[in-house]
Amino acid sequence: MTYLQLINAVLRRLRQDTVTDVDETDYSRLIGEYVNSVKKECEAAWNWSALTSTLTVNTTSDVFSYVLTGSGSRFRLVDVGNDTSDFMLQQRSVSWMNQSYLNTVIPGTPNFYSFNGVNASGDSKVDLYPIPDGVYTLRFNVIIPQVDLVDNNDTLLIPSEPVIQGALARAISERGEDGGRLSNDQYALYRSALADEIAIEAGRFPEETVWYAV
């Protein structure tokens, strides 16, 4: 669904007039904020296949630090593979890497990695050990949350029903209707909708780990 469709879906359930632009009224903008907030919650609840990306790093001799271009800082890592040498890299802590660099480092095939800050564009940086002795193609399989929806036709990547139900719950809570009973009931519907979508996705990808904690 588009951003505009999501906002109107919430407005209809609130018995409010629908809009033709996401910024048409103060209330439509508020509902849009709820939509984006709930979107972030739902994205964090599961490794959605629609958010899966593979970022490639090609190493250079004697360079140990690389930028995961396009990763941002909110991604979740699935795994890291060395396509050149056909094995999976293992993650280590920053302190482990720093201690290793203090020793005499013989360049070789990278076996370990550690995330170490972000660059000026907000993309994450990763350190490798041993320091590469040549060109290796490393593939980082990651889950990257979608940026906030802004324009009318921005399309939501994850399932829409939990986002609608969650935004509706926040709107009802903001109104303070019925002493909180309606909002409590609506939050229960939100959690149920999210759990249902996770179950559907898990059926397609049974090896995934459930992160749901809303």
Backbone bond lengths (Angstrom), bond angles and torsions (degrees), N, CA, C in turn:
res aa  C-N    CA-C-N  psi(-1)  N-CA   C-N-CA  omega(-1)  CA-C   N-CA-C  phi
1 M - - - 1.462 - - 1.523 110.73 -
2 T 1.327 115.51 151.78 1.451 119.72 176.99 1.530 110.13 -81.79
3 Y 1.319 114.66 166.03 1.465 120.71 177.98 1.527 110.34 -58.64
4 L 1.335 116.45 -44.32 1.463 120.36 179.21 1.529 111.15 -62.57
5 Q 1.322 117.38 -42.29 1.463 120.41 179.15 1.524 111.64 -64.31
6 L 1.319 117.17 -38.60 1.463 120.67 178.09 1.526 111.12 -63.48
7 I 1.325 116.54 -45.78 1.463 120.34 179.69 1.525 110.45 -62.16
8 N 1.326 116.88 -44.35 1.463 119.91 -179.63 1.522 112.05 -67.46
9 A 1.329 117.35 -32.57 1.466 119.98 176.83 1.525 110.70 -62.86
10 V 1.321 116.04 -38.82 1.472 120.18 177.36 1.531 110.32 -71.07
11 L 1.320 116.96 -43.20 1.464 120.39 -179.08 1.527 111.63 -61.16
12 R 1.322 117.20 -41.29 1.466 119.80 179.71 1.519 110.98 -62.14
13 R 1.330 116.65 -40.78 1.460 120.12 179.70 1.532 111.80 -68.24
14 L 1.313 115.62 -22.77 1.465 120.27 176.65 1.535 111.61 -89.78
15 R 1.348 116.34 2.78 1.468 122.88 -176.16 1.526 111.72 59.46
16 Q 1.328 114.29 39.12 1.455 121.66 176.31 1.529 109.29 -107.70
17 D 1.324 116.67 156.18 1.456 120.81 176.22 1.525 109.77 -64.36
18 T 1.325 115.70 140.30 1.459 119.93 175.59 1.530 109.34 -77.15
19 V 1.333 115.52 167.56 1.470 120.97 -176.39 1.519 109.67 -125.37
20 T 1.308 115.89 163.38 1.467 121.04 177.68 1.519 111.76 -104.78
21 D 1.333 116.33 -4.08 1.465 121.61 177.87 1.524 107.72 -146.63
22 V 1.308 116.61 140.25 1.467 120.09 -175.20 1.526 111.96 -62.95
23 D 1.331 117.66 -24.52 1.454 121.73 -179.85 1.524 112.43 -103.13
24 E 1.323 116.29 20.83 1.469 119.30 -174.07 1.530 112.56 -65.60
25 T 1.313 117.83 -38.31 1.470 121.52 -178.92 1.519 109.53 -134.80
26 D 1.323 115.40 163.29 1.461 119.38 174.92 1.523 110.29 -59.63
27 Y 1.343 116.37 -36.99 1.460 118.95 -177.04 1.520 111.68 -71.56
28 S 1.319 117.88 -37.58 1.467 119.69 177.54 1.526 110.54 -64.83
29 R 1.344 116.39 -35.17 1.470 119.23 176.97 1.532 110.59 -67.12
30 L 1.341 116.21 -38.93 1.465 119.68 177.47 1.522 110.74 -63.10
31 I 1.326 116.83 -44.98 1.464 120.17 178.20 1.527 110.00 -61.73
32 G 1.324 116.29 -37.07 1.466 119.82 176.91 1.520 112.02 -61.67
33 E 1.331 116.81 -38.28 1.469 119.61 176.48 1.525 110.87 -64.63
34 Y 1.329 116.74 -40.03 1.463 119.92 177.41 1.525 110.53 -63.51
35 V 1.327 116.27 -41.60 1.469 120.25 179.53 1.524 110.46 -58.28
36 N 1.325 116.96 -47.20 1.463 119.76 -178.77 1.523 112.31 -68.10
37 S 1.329 117.45 -35.89 1.462 120.20 178.34 1.529 111.28 -65.07
38 V 1.333 115.69 -45.04 1.467 119.59 179.63 1.521 110.10 -68.99
39 K 1.319 117.62 -35.10 1.462 120.91 176.42 1.524 110.22 -55.27
40 K 1.330 116.65 -45.37 1.460 120.72 179.55 1.537 110.72 -62.20
41 E 1.336 117.03 -41.78 1.470 120.16 178.31 1.526 111.06 -60.32
42 C 1.316 115.48 -46.42 1.467 119.67 -177.82 1.529 111.25 -66.56
43 E 1.327 116.52 -38.64 1.461 119.75 178.52 1.525 111.01 -62.39
44 A 1.333 116.39 -36.48 1.462 120.70 -178.62 1.523 112.57 -76.55
45 A 1.329 116.68 -13.47 1.459 120.17 -174.15 1.522 113.70 -82.70
46 W 1.333 117.56 -13.79 1.465 119.08 -173.65 1.516 110.42 -163.00
47 N 1.323 116.56 153.68 1.466 121.40 174.75 1.535 109.55 -83.44
48 W 1.318 116.04 78.17 1.460 121.14 -176.58 1.524 111.04 -65.12
49 S 1.328 115.97 133.62 1.461 119.85 -178.92 1.529 111.56 -63.05
50 A 1.337 117.04 -30.27 1.458 120.08 -179.54 1.522 112.68 -66.49
51 L 1.317 117.53 -17.54 1.457 121.81 -179.05 1.525 112.45 -102.50
52 T 1.322 116.85 5.74 1.462 121.00 -177.05 1.526 110.95 -78.65
53 S 1.311 115.69 134.35 1.460 121.57 176.67 1.522 109.43 -138.99
54 T 1.323 115.96 157.40 1.455 122.06 173.48 1.522 108.42 -118.36
55 L 1.324 116.13 118.71 1.458 121.75 179.31 1.523 108.52 -104.23
56 T 1.312 116.36 131.48 1.466 121.85 -175.40 1.521 111.16 -105.27
57 V 1.313 114.98 133.80 1.463 121.63 174.16 1.517 107.94 -121.06
58 N 1.318 117.13 125.08 1.463 122.50 173.88 1.524 108.05 -104.64
59 T 1.315 115.58 117.10 1.458 119.54 -173.77 1.531 111.97 -77.03
60 T 1.328 113.48 164.42 1.456 122.48 176.32 1.516 108.26 -127.90
61 S 1.300 117.54 143.66 1.461 121.36 -179.61 1.532 110.78 -53.48
62 D 1.344 115.16 133.34 1.451 124.09 173.33 1.530 113.89 67.94
63 V 1.334 118.83 16.69 1.471 122.98 175.29 1.522 107.80 -115.87
64 F 1.341 116.96 122.70 1.459 119.74 -174.60 1.527 113.96 -104.41
65 S 1.363 118.75 -15.86 1.463 121.62 -175.51 1.527 110.26 -112.21
66 Y 1.341 115.87 133.20 1.460 121.54 -177.12 1.523 110.58 -137.22
67 V 1.322 115.98 155.16 1.460 122.64 177.92 1.522 108.98 -101.32
68 L 1.338 116.08 131.97 1.464 120.80 173.81 1.524 107.61 -86.21
69 T 1.302 115.58 86.28 1.459 121.06 -175.13 1.527 110.87 -60.76
70 G 1.336 115.22 126.59 1.452 120.52 179.17 1.511 114.66 90.91
71 S 1.321 117.04 -0.07 1.470 120.04 -175.80 1.519 112.74 -79.50
72 G 1.335 116.79 -32.74 1.448 119.13 -169.34 1.516 109.76 66.75
73 S 1.325 116.26 -161.49 1.470 119.46 -179.25 1.520 112.87 -117.57
74 R 1.343 118.12 -1.54 1.464 121.31 -176.26 1.525 112.88 -103.98
75 F 1.311 117.57 8.38 1.461 119.90 -176.16 1.535 111.20 -71.52
76 R 1.321 115.46 160.64 1.467 122.30 171.22 1.527 107.92 -117.84
77 L 1.316 114.98 136.46 1.458 120.33 -177.08 1.523 110.97 -87.13
78 V 1.331 115.87 136.48 1.471 121.31 172.79 1.521 109.42 -95.79
79 D 1.324 116.84 -58.31 1.466 120.95 175.91 1.521 109.38 -165.90
80 V 1.346 115.16 171.66 1.461 121.58 179.50 1.515 108.50 -131.39
81 G 1.318 116.41 125.21 1.458 120.51 -179.55 1.514 111.84 -118.16
82 N 1.328 116.02 144.72 1.455 122.36 173.65 1.528 106.82 -97.67
83 D 1.336 116.20 101.06 1.463 120.76 -177.84 1.521 112.30 -65.84
84 T 1.303 116.23 -30.52 1.466 120.13 -177.21 1.525 111.27 -71.73
85 S 1.331 116.21 -42.92 1.469 120.58 -176.46 1.521 113.09 -102.58
86 D 1.330 117.71 -3.04 1.469 123.39 175.46 1.525 113.63 59.91
87 F 1.337 116.71 54.02 1.457 119.67 170.62 1.523 108.50 -152.72
88 M 1.330 115.62 166.99 1.459 121.44 -178.62 1.520 110.13 -94.17
89 L 1.328 116.36 138.63 1.461 120.78 176.47 1.524 109.76 -82.28
90 Q 1.327 115.57 156.18 1.462 121.95 179.28 1.527 109.98 -111.52
91 Q 1.321 115.24 142.42 1.462 120.20 -179.44 1.520 110.78 -84.88
92 R 1.320 115.77 141.97 1.453 122.51 176.09 1.533 109.07 -131.60
93 S 1.324 116.08 160.78 1.452 120.87 -179.91 1.527 110.22 -74.58
94 V 1.329 115.55 162.33 1.463 120.38 177.80 1.520 110.28 -62.27
95 S 1.323 116.83 -40.13 1.469 119.63 -179.52 1.527 110.84 -65.22
96 W 1.333 116.54 -38.05 1.479 119.94 177.59 1.523 109.84 -62.61
97 M 1.328 116.68 -43.09 1.460 120.06 -179.86 1.520 110.76 -65.88
98 N 1.339 116.54 -43.55 1.465 118.91 -179.79 1.525 111.53 -60.88
99 Q 1.330 116.11 -41.15 1.464 119.99 178.39 1.524 110.50 -64.30
100 S 1.315 116.77 -39.16 1.470 120.64 -179.79 1.520 110.98 -65.51
101 Y 1.346 116.95 -38.93 1.458 119.97 -179.97 1.515 111.97 -68.97
102 L 1.356 117.63 -22.27 1.454 120.20 178.80 1.524 111.59 -70.94
103 N 1.313 115.58 -25.84 1.458 120.18 178.22 1.529 110.29 -80.34
104 T 1.302 116.25 170.73 1.458 120.32 175.52 1.524 108.62 -67.41
105 V 1.325 115.79 117.66 1.463 120.81 -175.50 1.519 110.05 -101.26
106 I 1.323 115.52 119.70 1.465 120.84 175.27 1.528 107.14 -96.06
107 P 1.328 119.00 117.22 1.465 120.64 -179.70 1.533 111.09 -55.13
108 G 1.310 115.44 147.13 1.459 120.31 -179.07 1.514 110.77 -171.25
109 T 1.326 115.57 -159.77 1.457 121.12 178.05 1.525 109.39 -76.28
110 P 1.338 119.02 125.68 1.469 120.03 179.23 1.524 111.31 -61.41
111 N 1.326 115.68 128.56 1.458 121.89 177.93 1.525 112.70 -114.11
112 F 1.338 116.17 -21.61 1.467 120.98 -173.57 1.530 109.94 -131.57
113 Y 1.319 114.90 155.66 1.461 120.40 178.42 1.523 109.36 -143.48
114 S 1.337 114.28 157.85 1.455 120.76 176.92 1.514 108.27 -151.61
115 F 1.328 117.46 136.22 1.461 120.80 176.87 1.523 108.89 -79.23
116 N 1.344 114.37 138.59 1.459 118.99 -172.69 1.527 110.28 -146.15
117 G 1.349 115.82 77.00 1.447 120.77 174.50 1.519 114.34 83.53
118 V 1.339 114.66 -171.25 1.458 121.84 179.18 1.517 109.10 -132.64
119 N 1.333 115.32 161.93 1.458 118.96 177.43 1.527 109.67 -91.94
120 A 1.319 117.45 -173.65 1.463 121.72 -176.26 1.522 112.44 -64.58
121 S 1.328 117.13 -23.62 1.465 121.51 179.62 1.523 112.54 -87.82
122 G 1.336 116.79 -3.00 1.455 120.51 179.72 1.510 114.55 88.52
123 D 1.330 118.27 6.10 1.463 121.42 176.37 1.525 110.00 -84.91
124 S 1.322 115.56 145.11 1.463 120.67 -176.44 1.523 111.75 -72.76
125 K 1.337 114.32 149.00 1.461 121.00 176.94 1.526 108.87 -109.81
126 V 1.323 115.67 146.71 1.455 121.14 -178.30 1.523 109.40 -130.51
127 D 1.334 115.98 136.93 1.464 122.32 175.76 1.518 109.03 -102.09
128 L 1.341 115.58 147.32 1.468 121.67 -178.58 1.523 110.70 -120.18
129 Y 1.319 114.73 149.09 1.469 120.97 175.71 1.530 109.18 -146.03
130 P 1.325 117.37 136.69 1.470 128.64 -8.27 1.532 111.40 -60.30
131 I 1.321 114.95 165.05 1.460 119.76 174.80 1.528 107.82 -61.90
132 P 1.327 118.44 129.71 1.465 120.29 -176.61 1.523 113.12 -56.07
133 D 1.324 114.47 140.64 1.465 120.00 177.01 1.529 111.56 -102.56
134 G 1.323 115.68 11.25 1.456 119.69 -179.59 1.515 109.66 179.99
135 V 1.327 114.53 -160.02 1.464 120.62 -178.74 1.527 109.80 -91.21
136 Y 1.333 115.69 121.13 1.468 122.69 174.52 1.529 107.78 -128.70
137 T 1.311 115.15 139.56 1.463 120.18 176.75 1.513 109.02 -96.84
138 L 1.327 115.91 114.53 1.461 122.33 -179.64 1.517 108.76 -108.63
139 R 1.332 115.94 134.58 1.462 120.44 -179.25 1.533 109.15 -115.65
140 F 1.322 115.71 118.93 1.466 122.90 178.08 1.530 108.08 -99.45
141 N 1.320 116.47 110.13 1.458 121.01 176.33 1.524 108.21 -88.19
142 V 1.329 116.14 119.09 1.461 120.96 -170.44 1.528 111.32 -135.67
143 I 1.327 114.67 160.36 1.457 123.00 170.74 1.525 106.90 -107.48
144 I 1.333 117.11 115.77 1.457 121.18 -176.76 1.527 109.25 -112.47
145 P 1.334 117.99 114.26 1.462 120.01 177.80 1.531 111.68 -58.73
146 Q 1.300 115.37 145.49 1.456 121.11 177.54 1.524 110.17 -70.00
147 V 1.323 116.45 144.81 1.466 119.62 175.73 1.523 109.13 -65.16
148 D 1.329 116.43 162.71 1.458 120.35 179.37 1.527 111.03 -55.61
149 L 1.321 115.11 142.15 1.463 120.58 173.10 1.525 107.93 -73.70
150 V 1.323 116.43 135.58 1.468 120.63 -175.40 1.527 111.75 -128.72
151 D 1.319 116.76 -50.84 1.457 121.32 -174.55 1.526 111.71 -93.32
152 N 1.325 116.01 161.14 1.469 121.57 -177.64 1.525 112.80 -50.39
153 N 1.321 116.29 -43.84 1.463 120.77 -172.26 1.521 114.04 -96.91
154 D 1.325 118.40 7.72 1.465 120.08 172.86 1.529 107.89 -60.93
155 T 1.326 116.13 130.73 1.463 120.82 -172.66 1.521 111.44 -105.07
156 L 1.319 116.29 129.11 1.460 122.34 177.37 1.529 109.43 -68.90
157 L 1.336 117.01 134.19 1.459 121.10 -178.08 1.523 112.85 -88.51
158 I 1.324 117.57 -35.49 1.460 120.86 -178.16 1.532 108.82 -86.39
159 P 1.350 119.00 170.89 1.467 121.02 179.21 1.526 112.04 -55.62
160 S 1.325 115.76 141.21 1.466 120.91 -172.41 1.524 114.30 -84.56
161 E 1.335 118.39 -31.51 1.458 119.88 -171.69 1.531 113.36 -59.71
162 P 1.332 119.78 -46.33 1.469 118.39 177.76 1.530 112.44 -60.86
163 V 1.317 117.50 -36.55 1.460 120.66 -179.19 1.527 109.90 -66.06
164 I 1.329 116.64 -42.70 1.466 120.44 177.90 1.531 110.21 -62.39
165 Q 1.333 116.36 -48.73 1.464 120.16 -177.39 1.526 111.54 -64.23
166 G 1.315 116.54 -38.37 1.467 119.79 179.54 1.517 112.22 -69.22
167 A 1.339 117.26 -41.59 1.464 120.54 177.59 1.528 110.35 -64.79
168 L 1.334 116.13 -38.26 1.463 120.16 177.00 1.526 110.97 -63.19
169 A 1.325 117.07 -40.87 1.464 120.96 178.50 1.527 110.56 -60.99
170 R 1.309 116.87 -41.93 1.462 119.68 179.70 1.527 111.66 -67.28
171 A 1.335 115.63 -38.31 1.463 119.29 179.35 1.524 110.99 -65.88
172 I 1.336 117.37 -41.85 1.464 120.86 178.56 1.525 110.53 -65.29
173 S 1.324 116.22 -40.28 1.457 120.56 178.53 1.527 110.82 -63.36
174 E 1.337 115.94 -39.81 1.468 120.20 -179.94 1.526 110.84 -64.51
175 R 1.323 116.62 -33.36 1.461 120.71 178.03 1.531 111.83 -71.86
176 G 1.337 115.83 -27.73 1.452 119.85 -178.70 1.510 113.28 72.11
177 E 1.325 117.74 33.17 1.458 121.64 -176.18 1.525 112.64 -74.45
178 D 1.310 115.60 140.22 1.464 123.16 167.57 1.523 112.75 58.89
179 G 1.330 115.88 36.17 1.446 119.15 174.68 1.516 114.91 61.99
180 G 1.326 116.26 21.58 1.466 119.69 177.96 1.510 114.56 94.63
181 R 1.340 118.50 -10.19 1.463 119.64 -176.45 1.517 111.17 -65.66
182 L 1.346 117.14 -45.12 1.457 120.14 -178.82 1.528 111.22 -63.10
183 S 1.336 115.94 -41.57 1.463 117.85 -179.47 1.519 110.80 -67.29
184 N 1.324 117.98 -36.94 1.465 120.42 176.99 1.521 110.92 -62.79
185 D 1.343 115.79 -43.44 1.461 119.70 177.94 1.526 110.75 -63.21
186 Q 1.323 116.18 -40.05 1.455 119.77 -178.29 1.523 111.49 -69.37
187 Y 1.333 117.29 -37.63 1.466 119.13 176.23 1.527 110.95 -63.40
188 A 1.342 116.87 -33.67 1.462 120.33 176.35 1.526 110.12 -65.16
189 L 1.338 117.15 -40.16 1.463 120.52 176.73 1.524 110.89 -64.33
190 Y 1.324 115.95 -38.65 1.468 120.79 177.48 1.524 110.77 -61.06
191 R 1.315 116.82 -49.84 1.460 119.93 -179.45 1.519 111.33 -62.21
192 S 1.328 116.49 -38.42 1.464 120.63 179.14 1.531 110.90 -65.79
193 A 1.338 116.61 -43.24 1.465 120.42 179.38 1.525 111.24 -62.79
194 L 1.328 115.94 -41.02 1.458 119.91 179.30 1.526 110.83 -66.65
195 A 1.323 116.86 -43.29 1.465 120.62 178.80 1.522 110.82 -62.09
196 D 1.330 117.48 -38.84 1.465 121.07 178.87 1.520 111.31 -63.37
197 E 1.327 116.95 -44.87 1.468 120.02 -179.58 1.522 111.23 -66.74
198 I 1.325 116.86 -36.74 1.463 119.93 176.69 1.522 110.37 -64.55
199 A 1.332 117.06 -40.62 1.463 120.65 179.22 1.524 111.20 -62.92
200 I 1.335 116.49 -39.52 1.463 120.49 177.50 1.524 110.36 -63.69
201 E 1.326 115.85 -46.39 1.469 119.94 179.70 1.526 110.87 -65.20
202 A 1.309 117.39 -39.73 1.468 120.70 179.90 1.519 111.20 -64.48
203 G 1.334 116.50 -30.72 1.456 119.60 177.24 1.511 112.71 -65.98
204 R 1.344 115.31 -29.58 1.466 119.54 177.83 1.530 111.22 -80.75
205 F 1.352 115.25 -32.45 1.457 121.05 -175.60 1.529 109.16 -130.27
206 P 1.325 118.01 73.26 1.474 121.22 -171.76 1.514 114.83 -64.08
207 E 1.327 117.83 -15.23 1.462 118.97 -178.74 1.518 112.14 -81.85
208 E 1.341 117.45 -8.87 1.453 120.32 -176.97 1.528 111.48 -68.40
209 T 1.325 115.31 156.11 1.463 122.89 175.79 1.515 109.38 -98.60
210 V 1.315 117.26 133.22 1.452 121.48 178.28 1.525 109.80 -76.67
211 W 1.346 115.81 127.16 1.468 121.08 177.59 1.509 111.22 -107.19
212 Y 1.325 116.51 -0.37 1.460 122.03 -171.80 1.517 112.09 -56.36
213 A 1.338 115.58 122.83 1.466 119.44 -179.27 1.523 111.03 -148.32
214 V 1.327 117.60 23.76 1.459 120.93 -177.83 1.514 110.41 -75.18
